[in-house]
Amino acid sequence: MEGIEGESSEASRYSLRPSRISNEDIIFCIDSDPESLCEMKVTGPNGRPVTRLDSIKQAILLFINAKLTINPDNRFSFAVLGKSASWLRKEFSGDVESAMTALRGLPTTSSCGHADLTSLFRVASHEAKKSRAQNRILRVILIYCRSSTRPQHQFPVNEKCFSLDVLYLHDKPGPDNCPQEVYDALVDAVEYVSKYEGYIFESGQGLSRILFRYMCILLAHPQQRCTQEHLDIPKPLAKKSPPAEAMPEDVTSAPNQ
């Protein structure tokens, strides 16, 4: 905010400096590790098990439809993360049918044992420069599913030209996994590369609705966000009992006759 001199009215003392909110180019990078095929705690039609990957695809389509409703000029592309990242569909598009086709072709791989985000960040940096030339901004949404493999990267610390959000779906802590250490590495990655405020959410509960809730929060435009520590949505729906009916103060029980 900046002050306006010569104004006596309290209502006009301050004004917001005008700024342009850019259209977005968004790269979804989906983990193709076999852990993406772990079953959720829900079932689909006819009792068919629902995997993390099934829920991820539904959440992405929910996001794309909502984002295009907000602004039809947003565009999307898709990548997969095995040992490193590679394109699934490189061309940015705002066509929902094209997104559905790309997601249907999403592969899964054998256990990778390694997750290098360097290629993803390099590609994002390259695409961000092209987006900026069109007065757009670029964001990466990484959906990560490995409970014991900490992601790594080698990327210049001074290159912050895109934003990174992360959704982390994992198993409970145990002898064979360390989701807290993986989460900490993902937090470091978000802080390391994000130009604007990046968000990271995690869930080990296996519930699709939690994934959908987090994906809805990521609809927030990076240029309009508060810091995640000040984020207070979604609001909890507290159960409220109906107020007891008040009895008139002057009514007393009559003794039995």
C-alpha positions as CSV (number, residue, x, y, z in Angstrom):
1,M,0.0,0.0,0.0
2,E,1.1,3.6,-0.4
3,G,-0.2,6.8,1.1
4,I,-2.0,9.5,-1.0
5,E,-1.0,13.0,0.0
6,G,-3.6,15.8,0.2
7,E,-6.5,13.5,0.9
8,S,-8.5,14.2,4.1
9,S,-11.0,11.4,3.8
10,E,-10.2,8.3,5.9
11,A,-11.7,6.1,3.2
12,S,-9.2,7.4,0.5
13,R,-6.1,7.6,2.6
14,Y,-4.5,4.4,1.1
15,S,-4.7,2.7,-2.2
16,L,-3.5,-0.6,-3.6
17,R,-0.8,-0.4,-6.3
18,P,-2.4,-2.0,-9.4
19,S,-0.9,-5.2,-10.7
20,R,-1.7,-7.6,-13.5
21,I,-2.6,-11.2,-12.6
22,S,-1.1,-13.4,-15.3
23,N,-2.7,-16.4,-17.1
24,E,-1.1,-19.7,-16.0
25,D,0.7,-22.5,-17.8
26,I,0.6,-25.5,-15.4
27,I,2.7,-28.7,-15.7
28,F,1.3,-31.7,-13.8
29,C,4.1,-34.1,-13.0
30,I,2.7,-37.4,-11.7
31,D,4.7,-40.1,-9.9
32,S,4.8,-43.3,-12.0
33,D,6.3,-45.4,-9.2
34,P,4.4,-48.6,-8.3
35,E,3.4,-47.0,-5.0
36,S,1.0,-44.9,-7.1
37,L,-1.0,-48.1,-7.5
38,C,-1.6,-48.6,-3.8
39,E,-5.3,-48.9,-3.0
40,M,-7.2,-46.1,-1.3
41,K,-9.7,-46.7,1.5
42,V,-12.6,-46.3,-0.9
43,T,-14.1,-48.5,-3.5
44,G,-15.4,-47.6,-7.0
45,P,-18.4,-48.9,-9.0
46,N,-19.2,-52.6,-8.3
47,G,-16.8,-52.6,-5.4
48,R,-13.7,-52.2,-7.6
49,P,-10.7,-51.0,-5.6
50,V,-9.6,-47.4,-6.2
51,T,-5.9,-46.7,-6.4
52,R,-4.0,-43.6,-5.7
53,L,-3.5,-43.1,-9.4
54,D,-7.3,-43.4,-10.0
55,S,-7.9,-40.7,-7.5
56,I,-5.0,-38.5,-8.8
57,K,-6.6,-38.6,-12.3
58,Q,-10.0,-37.6,-10.9
59,A,-8.5,-34.8,-8.9
60,I,-6.5,-33.4,-11.8
61,L,-9.7,-33.4,-14.0
62,L,-11.6,-31.7,-11.2
63,F,-8.8,-29.1,-11.0
64,I,-8.7,-28.5,-14.8
65,N,-12.4,-28.0,-15.1
66,A,-12.6,-25.6,-12.2
67,K,-9.5,-23.7,-13.3
68,L,-10.9,-23.2,-16.8
69,T,-14.2,-22.1,-15.3
70,I,-12.2,-19.4,-13.4
71,N,-10.2,-18.5,-16.4
72,P,-10.5,-20.2,-19.8
73,D,-7.1,-18.9,-20.9
74,N,-5.2,-21.2,-18.5
75,R,-3.3,-24.1,-20.2
76,F,-2.0,-27.5,-19.0
77,S,0.7,-30.0,-19.9
78,F,1.7,-33.4,-18.4
79,A,4.9,-35.1,-17.3
80,V,5.7,-38.3,-15.4
81,L,8.3,-38.9,-12.7
82,G,10.2,-42.2,-12.8
83,K,13.9,-42.1,-11.9
84,S,13.7,-38.6,-13.5
85,A,11.0,-36.6,-15.2
86,S,9.9,-37.0,-18.8
87,W,7.1,-35.5,-20.9
88,L,3.7,-37.2,-21.2
89,R,2.3,-34.4,-23.3
90,K,4.5,-31.4,-23.9
91,E,2.1,-29.1,-25.6
92,F,0.1,-26.7,-23.4
93,S,-3.6,-26.9,-24.0
94,G,-6.8,-25.8,-22.3
95,D,-8.8,-28.6,-23.9
96,V,-10.3,-31.0,-21.3
97,E,-10.6,-33.9,-23.8
98,S,-6.9,-33.6,-24.6
99,A,-6.2,-33.7,-20.8
100,M,-8.3,-36.9,-20.4
101,T,-6.5,-38.5,-23.3
102,A,-3.1,-37.7,-21.8
103,L,-4.1,-39.1,-18.4
104,R,-5.4,-42.3,-19.9
105,G,-2.0,-42.9,-21.3
106,L,-0.2,-42.3,-18.0
107,P,2.2,-45.2,-17.5
108,T,3.5,-46.9,-14.3
109,T,7.0,-48.3,-14.0
110,S,8.9,-50.9,-12.0
111,S,10.3,-49.7,-8.7
112,C,12.6,-46.8,-9.4
113,G,14.6,-46.6,-6.2
114,H,15.6,-43.0,-7.1
115,A,13.8,-39.7,-7.8
116,D,15.8,-37.0,-9.5
117,L,13.8,-33.7,-9.9
118,T,16.6,-32.0,-11.8
119,S,15.2,-32.6,-15.3
120,L,11.8,-31.5,-14.1
121,F,13.1,-28.2,-12.8
122,R,15.2,-27.6,-15.9
123,V,12.3,-28.2,-18.2
124,A,10.1,-26.0,-16.1
125,S,12.7,-23.2,-16.1
126,H,12.9,-23.4,-19.9
127,E,9.1,-23.4,-20.3
128,A,8.8,-20.5,-17.8
129,K,10.9,-18.3,-20.0
130,K,8.6,-19.0,-23.0
131,S,5.5,-18.4,-20.8
132,R,6.9,-15.1,-19.5
133,A,7.5,-13.9,-23.1
134,Q,3.7,-14.3,-23.6
135,N,2.9,-12.4,-20.3
136,R,2.0,-15.7,-18.6
137,I,3.5,-17.5,-15.5
138,L,4.4,-21.2,-15.1
139,R,3.6,-23.5,-12.3
140,V,4.5,-27.1,-11.6
141,I,2.2,-29.3,-9.6
142,L,4.1,-32.4,-8.5
143,I,2.1,-35.4,-7.2
144,Y,4.5,-37.7,-5.3
145,C,3.7,-41.2,-3.9
146,R,6.9,-42.7,-2.6
147,S,7.1,-43.4,1.2
148,S,10.8,-44.2,1.4
149,T,12.5,-42.4,-1.5
150,R,13.6,-38.9,-0.9
151,P,13.6,-36.8,-4.0
152,Q,16.9,-35.1,-5.0
153,H,17.9,-32.3,-7.4
154,Q,20.8,-30.2,-8.6
155,F,19.4,-26.9,-9.7
156,P,20.9,-23.3,-9.5
157,V,19.7,-21.6,-6.4
158,N,19.4,-18.2,-8.2
159,E,17.0,-19.5,-10.8
160,K,13.5,-18.8,-9.5
161,C,11.3,-18.4,-12.6
162,F,8.4,-20.8,-11.8
163,S,6.4,-21.9,-8.8
164,L,6.1,-25.4,-7.4
165,D,3.2,-27.0,-5.5
166,V,3.4,-30.6,-4.1
167,L,0.7,-33.2,-3.2
168,Y,2.3,-36.0,-1.3
169,L,0.4,-39.3,-0.8
170,H,2.2,-41.8,1.4
171,D,2.0,-44.8,3.7
172,K,2.1,-44.7,7.4
173,P,5.6,-44.6,9.0
174,G,7.2,-48.0,9.4
175,P,10.5,-49.9,9.3
176,D,10.6,-49.8,5.5
177,N,9.6,-46.2,4.9
178,C,10.3,-42.7,6.2
179,P,7.5,-40.3,5.0
180,Q,8.6,-37.5,7.3
181,E,12.1,-37.4,5.8
182,V,10.6,-37.5,2.3
183,Y,8.2,-34.7,3.2
184,D,11.0,-32.6,4.6
185,A,12.9,-33.0,1.3
186,L,9.8,-31.9,-0.7
187,V,9.4,-28.9,1.5
188,D,13.0,-27.9,0.8
189,A,12.4,-28.3,-2.9
190,V,9.4,-26.0,-2.8
191,E,11.3,-23.3,-0.9
192,Y,14.3,-23.7,-3.1
193,V,12.7,-23.2,-6.6
194,S,9.4,-21.3,-6.1
195,K,9.2,-17.8,-7.4
196,Y,5.8,-17.2,-5.8
197,E,4.4,-18.9,-2.7
198,G,4.3,-22.7,-3.2
199,Y,2.1,-25.0,-1.2
200,I,2.7,-28.6,-0.1
201,F,0.1,-30.9,1.3
202,E,0.5,-34.5,2.5
203,S,-1.9,-37.4,3.4
204,G,-1.3,-40.9,4.6
205,Q,-4.9,-41.6,5.3
206,G,-5.8,-43.1,1.9
207,L,-8.9,-41.0,1.5
208,S,-9.8,-39.6,-2.0
209,R,-11.8,-36.7,-0.5
210,I,-8.6,-35.3,1.2
211,L,-6.8,-35.3,-2.1
212,F,-9.7,-33.5,-3.7
213,R,-9.8,-31.0,-0.9
214,Y,-6.1,-30.2,-1.3
215,M,-6.4,-30.0,-5.0
216,C,-9.2,-27.4,-4.6
217,I,-6.9,-25.3,-2.4
218,L,-4.3,-25.4,-5.2
219,L,-6.8,-23.5,-7.4
220,A,-5.4,-20.4,-5.7
221,H,-3.4,-18.3,-8.1
222,P,0.3,-18.1,-7.0
223,Q,0.3,-14.3,-7.4
224,Q,-2.7,-14.0,-5.0
225,R,-1.7,-16.3,-2.2
226,C,-0.9,-15.8,1.5
227,T,1.9,-17.9,3.0
228,Q,0.9,-21.4,3.8
229,E,1.4,-20.9,7.5
230,H,-1.4,-18.3,7.4
231,L,-3.7,-20.5,5.3
232,D,-6.9,-21.3,7.3
233,I,-9.0,-23.1,4.7
234,P,-10.9,-25.3,4.5
235,K,-12.8,-24.2,7.6
236,P,-13.7,-27.0,10.0
237,L,-17.4,-27.9,10.1
238,A,-18.0,-27.9,13.9
239,K,-21.0,-29.9,15.0
240,K,-23.4,-27.7,16.8
241,S,-26.1,-29.1,19.0
242,P,-29.5,-27.3,18.8
243,P,-30.1,-25.0,21.7
244,A,-32.3,-26.5,24.4
245,E,-35.8,-25.1,24.6
246,A,-35.9,-22.5,27.4
247,M,-38.5,-23.0,30.0
248,P,-40.4,-20.0,31.4
249,E,-38.8,-19.0,34.7
250,D,-42.2,-18.7,36.4
251,V,-43.4,-22.2,35.6
252,T,-42.9,-24.8,38.4
253,S,-44.0,-28.3,38.7
254,A,-47.4,-28.7,40.4
255,P,-47.5,-31.1,43.3
256,N,-49.6,-34.2,42.8
257,Q,-53.1,-33.7,44.1
